[in-house]
Amino acid sequence: MADKITKIMNKNPIALKAPASRTDALKLMAKKNVSALPIVDEEDTFLGIVSRRDIFENPKEEQIALLMRKDGPKISSTESIAEAVNIMVKINRRHIAIVSDKNKLQGIITPKEFLKIIIEENISNPIEKYIRSPCIPIYIYVPLKVVYKTMSLTKLTAFPIIDDDLNLVGIITDRDIINSAKVDVSTSMSQVGMGEDEDAWTWEGIRNVLKILYLEEKLEIPPIKVSELMIKNPVYAHTKTSISKVASIMVDNDFSQLPVKNAYDDLVAMIYDIDLISVLSQHQHYK
């Protein structure tokens, strides 16, 4: 019998009770260090999911009822792991709620739980068969502001950096840019309904979820080249590296993506955790 999704799901998800505001969601995301929240009513009936991505794509909306994706994405607790994988890959979203037959929230699943299975199974398939996301290399001397604008337009959160000889020399993520940015604390906190007397963790956490929401007006991106901020000599994989090996690198380092090189040491792709997990939909034990 195939393993059910309940075997690997997070059985204690951090949920937000409706009615609620964008500020409520941002505060809870920051405090619990999560990037998405299931929304429930007073009886724990599942209403929807709101993620940082939903907030970024609707920066002027404040009501959770309008920000959240109503009734989904979700899956029944009786479904197989393979079916959950199929849904995650199809919708390209990183969080799926697990619900009972009465639509009560029971858990949540993210790519990390699937990656742990891939590691345990020691799957030798090369990653080249599973690459499906676009790879957009950035030239080493591009201004940081241009890189971040490219992120907001493409909705990609990481770019490989190349030099004049097209060699992979670094990687830059949205987190790196946000950590370098100067933020008008009082103005930004006021805009999301917070006071300056909030706990220290609130601001330190919330600054990492403002991103696109305050890109143009509230974030002062340093006037530097990407070369000055990029992570040099990044970890990478080869096209023939096994899925389990790459999954292990991602889990151990808390990565969601890796640059990929071919046999000639040329940059050819970026591989994401959601790309990897599709292998489980073909695994007979999980169907």
C-alpha positions as CSV (number, residue, x, y, z in Angstrom):
1,M,0.0,0.0,0.0
2,A,1.3,3.5,-0.9
3,D,2.3,5.8,1.9
4,K,-0.2,8.5,2.7
5,I,0.7,12.1,2.9
6,T,-0.1,12.1,6.7
7,K,3.1,10.0,7.2
8,I,5.4,13.0,6.4
9,M,3.3,16.1,6.8
10,N,3.9,18.7,9.5
11,K,1.2,17.8,11.9
12,N,1.4,21.1,13.9
13,P,1.2,23.9,11.3
14,I,1.2,27.5,12.3
15,A,-2.2,28.8,11.3
16,L,-3.8,32.2,11.2
17,K,-7.4,32.6,12.4
18,A,-9.8,34.7,10.3
19,P,-10.8,37.4,10.3
20,A,-7.3,38.9,10.1
21,S,-5.2,41.5,8.3
22,R,-2.1,41.6,6.3
23,T,-0.2,42.9,9.3
24,D,-1.4,39.9,11.4
25,A,0.0,37.6,8.7
26,L,3.3,39.4,8.4
27,K,3.8,39.4,12.2
28,L,3.1,35.7,12.6
29,M,5.3,34.8,9.6
30,A,8.1,36.8,11.2
31,K,7.7,35.4,14.7
32,K,7.4,31.8,13.5
33,N,9.9,32.1,10.7
34,V,7.5,30.7,8.0
35,S,6.7,32.0,4.6
36,A,3.1,30.9,4.3
37,L,0.1,30.4,6.6
38,P,-3.0,28.3,6.4
39,I,-6.1,30.4,7.2
40,V,-8.8,28.8,9.5
41,D,-11.9,29.8,11.2
42,E,-12.7,29.5,14.9
43,E,-13.4,25.8,14.4
44,D,-10.2,25.1,12.5
45,T,-12.1,24.7,9.2
46,F,-9.6,25.4,6.4
47,L,-10.4,28.6,4.4
48,G,-7.2,29.1,2.4
49,I,-3.5,29.8,2.3
50,V,-1.7,33.1,2.3
51,S,2.0,33.3,1.5
52,R,4.6,36.1,1.2
53,R,4.3,35.7,-2.6
54,D,0.6,36.4,-2.4
55,I,1.3,39.6,-0.4
56,F,4.0,40.7,-2.8
57,E,1.8,40.2,-5.8
58,N,-1.0,42.2,-4.2
59,P,0.8,45.0,-2.3
60,K,-2.2,47.3,-1.9
61,E,-4.5,44.7,-0.4
62,E,-4.8,44.5,3.4
63,Q,-7.6,42.0,4.0
64,I,-6.5,38.3,4.4
65,A,-9.9,37.3,3.0
66,L,-8.9,38.9,-0.3
67,L,-5.2,38.0,-0.2
68,M,-5.5,34.3,0.6
69,R,-6.0,31.6,-2.1
70,K,-9.5,30.4,-1.0
71,D,-9.9,26.6,-0.5
72,G,-6.4,25.8,-1.7
73,P,-4.0,24.6,-2.4
74,K,-5.1,21.6,-0.3
75,I,-5.2,17.8,-0.4
76,S,-7.1,15.2,1.5
77,S,-5.3,13.4,4.3
78,T,-6.2,10.1,2.5
79,E,-4.2,10.9,-0.6
80,S,-0.8,9.5,-1.5
81,I,2.5,11.2,-1.4
82,A,2.7,11.0,-5.2
83,E,-0.6,12.9,-5.6
84,A,0.7,15.6,-3.3
85,V,3.9,15.9,-5.3
86,N,1.8,16.1,-8.5
87,I,-0.2,19.0,-7.1
88,M,2.9,20.9,-5.9
89,V,4.7,20.6,-9.2
90,K,1.7,21.5,-11.2
91,I,0.8,24.7,-9.3
92,N,4.5,25.5,-8.5
93,R,3.6,26.5,-5.0
94,R,5.7,25.6,-1.9
95,H,2.9,24.9,0.6
96,I,-0.1,22.5,0.5
97,A,-2.6,22.2,3.3
98,I,-3.7,18.7,4.4
99,V,-7.4,18.5,5.4
100,S,-9.8,15.9,6.7
101,D,-13.0,14.8,5.0
102,K,-14.7,17.6,6.9
103,N,-12.2,20.2,5.6
104,K,-10.5,20.6,9.0
105,L,-6.8,21.6,8.9
106,Q,-4.6,18.6,9.8
107,G,-1.2,19.6,8.6
108,I,0.9,21.2,5.9
109,I,3.5,20.0,3.4
110,T,6.5,21.7,1.9
111,P,9.3,20.6,-0.6
112,K,11.6,19.9,2.3
113,E,9.6,16.9,3.5
114,F,9.7,15.4,0.0
115,L,13.5,16.0,-0.3
116,K,14.0,14.0,2.9
117,I,12.3,11.0,1.2
118,I,14.5,11.4,-1.8
119,I,17.5,11.3,0.4
120,E,16.3,8.1,2.2
121,E,15.5,6.4,-1.1
122,N,19.0,7.1,-2.5
123,I,17.7,7.8,-6.0
124,S,20.5,7.7,-8.5
125,N,18.6,9.4,-11.4
126,P,20.7,12.4,-12.8
127,I,19.2,15.8,-12.2
128,E,19.5,16.7,-15.9
129,K,16.2,14.9,-16.5
130,Y,14.3,17.1,-14.0
131,I,15.4,20.6,-14.8
132,R,12.4,22.6,-15.8
133,S,12.9,26.1,-14.4
134,P,14.5,29.0,-16.4
135,C,18.1,30.0,-15.8
136,I,18.9,33.7,-16.1
137,P,22.6,34.4,-15.5
138,I,23.6,37.9,-14.3
139,Y,26.8,39.6,-15.4
140,I,29.1,40.2,-12.5
141,Y,29.2,44.0,-12.8
142,V,25.4,44.6,-13.1
143,P,24.1,47.2,-10.6
144,L,22.4,45.6,-7.6
145,K,19.2,47.6,-8.2
146,V,18.9,46.1,-11.7
147,V,19.3,42.6,-10.2
148,Y,16.5,43.1,-7.7
149,K,14.2,44.6,-10.4
150,T,14.9,41.6,-12.5
151,M,13.9,39.4,-9.5
152,S,10.6,41.3,-9.1
153,L,9.7,41.0,-12.8
154,T,10.7,37.3,-13.2
155,K,9.5,36.1,-9.8
156,L,12.8,34.2,-9.5
157,T,14.6,34.5,-6.2
158,A,18.1,33.6,-7.1
159,F,20.5,34.2,-10.0
160,P,23.8,32.6,-11.0
161,I,26.6,35.2,-11.6
162,I,29.0,34.9,-14.5
163,D,32.1,36.8,-15.5
164,D,33.5,37.9,-18.9
165,D,34.5,34.4,-19.7
166,L,31.0,33.1,-18.9
167,N,32.3,31.2,-15.8
168,L,30.1,30.8,-12.8
169,V,31.6,33.0,-10.1
170,G,28.8,33.6,-7.6
171,I,25.1,33.5,-6.8
172,I,22.8,36.2,-5.5
173,T,19.5,35.7,-3.7
174,D,16.7,38.0,-2.7
175,R,17.7,37.4,0.9
176,D,21.2,38.7,0.2
177,I,19.8,41.9,-1.3
178,I,17.3,42.5,1.5
179,N,20.0,42.1,4.2
180,S,22.1,44.7,2.4
181,A,19.2,47.2,2.1
182,K,18.7,50.3,4.2
183,V,15.1,50.5,5.4
184,D,13.2,53.5,6.7
185,V,12.1,51.7,9.9
186,S,9.5,54.1,11.2
187,T,7.8,54.7,7.8
188,S,7.8,51.0,6.9
189,M,6.5,49.8,10.2
190,S,3.8,52.4,10.1
191,Q,2.8,51.3,6.6
192,V,2.1,47.7,7.9
193,G,0.4,48.9,11.0
194,M,3.2,48.4,13.5
195,G,4.4,50.7,16.2
196,E,8.0,51.4,17.0
197,D,7.6,49.8,20.4
198,E,7.1,46.4,18.9
199,D,9.3,43.6,20.1
200,A,12.8,43.5,18.5
201,W,12.0,40.2,16.9
202,T,9.1,41.7,15.0
203,W,11.1,44.2,13.0
204,E,14.1,41.9,12.5
205,G,11.8,39.2,11.1
206,I,9.5,41.5,9.2
207,R,12.3,43.2,7.3
208,N,12.8,39.9,5.4
209,V,9.1,39.8,4.2
210,L,8.8,43.4,3.0
211,K,10.7,42.8,-0.2
212,I,8.7,43.7,-3.3
213,L,6.0,45.3,-1.1
214,Y,8.3,48.3,-0.4
215,L,10.9,47.9,-3.1
216,E,10.4,51.3,-4.8
217,E,9.6,53.6,-1.9
218,K,11.0,52.1,1.3
219,L,14.1,50.0,0.5
220,E,17.3,51.8,-0.3
221,I,19.3,49.3,-2.3
222,P,23.0,50.1,-2.1
223,P,24.5,51.7,-5.3
224,I,27.0,48.8,-5.8
225,K,27.7,46.1,-8.3
226,V,26.4,42.6,-7.8
227,S,30.1,41.5,-7.5
228,E,30.3,43.2,-4.1
229,L,27.4,41.3,-2.5
230,M,27.3,37.9,-4.3
231,I,28.2,34.7,-2.6
232,K,31.5,33.8,-4.2
233,N,32.4,30.2,-5.2
234,P,28.9,28.9,-4.8
235,V,28.0,25.3,-4.2
236,Y,26.8,23.7,-7.5
237,A,25.8,20.4,-9.0
238,H,26.6,18.7,-12.3
239,T,24.0,17.5,-14.8
240,K,24.9,13.9,-13.9
241,T,24.8,14.4,-10.1
242,S,22.1,12.2,-8.6
243,I,18.8,13.5,-7.3
244,S,19.5,12.2,-3.8
245,K,22.9,13.9,-3.7
246,V,21.4,17.3,-4.7
247,A,18.5,16.8,-2.3
248,S,21.0,16.2,0.5
249,I,22.9,19.4,-0.3
250,M,19.7,21.4,-0.3
251,V,18.5,20.0,3.1
252,D,21.9,20.3,4.8
253,N,22.4,23.9,3.7
254,D,18.8,25.1,3.7
255,F,19.0,25.8,0.0
256,S,16.0,25.8,-2.3
257,Q,18.1,26.0,-5.5
258,L,21.5,25.2,-6.9
259,P,23.4,26.2,-10.1
260,V,24.1,23.3,-12.5
261,K,27.2,22.8,-14.7
262,N,27.8,20.3,-17.5
263,A,30.8,18.0,-18.2
264,Y,32.7,20.9,-19.7
265,D,32.2,23.0,-16.5
266,D,29.8,25.4,-18.2
267,L,26.8,26.8,-16.4
268,V,23.7,25.3,-18.0
269,A,20.8,25.6,-15.5
270,M,19.4,26.3,-12.1
271,I,17.7,23.4,-10.3
272,Y,15.0,24.0,-7.7
273,D,13.7,21.8,-5.0
274,I,10.3,21.6,-6.7
275,D,12.0,20.4,-9.8
276,L,13.6,17.5,-7.9
277,I,10.5,16.2,-6.1
278,S,8.7,15.2,-9.3
279,V,10.7,12.0,-9.2
280,L,8.5,10.7,-6.4
281,S,5.4,10.9,-8.6
282,Q,7.0,8.1,-10.6
283,H,8.0,6.0,-7.6
284,Q,5.7,3.0,-7.3
285,H,5.9,2.9,-3.5
286,Y,4.4,6.4,-3.2
287,K,1.6,6.2,-5.7
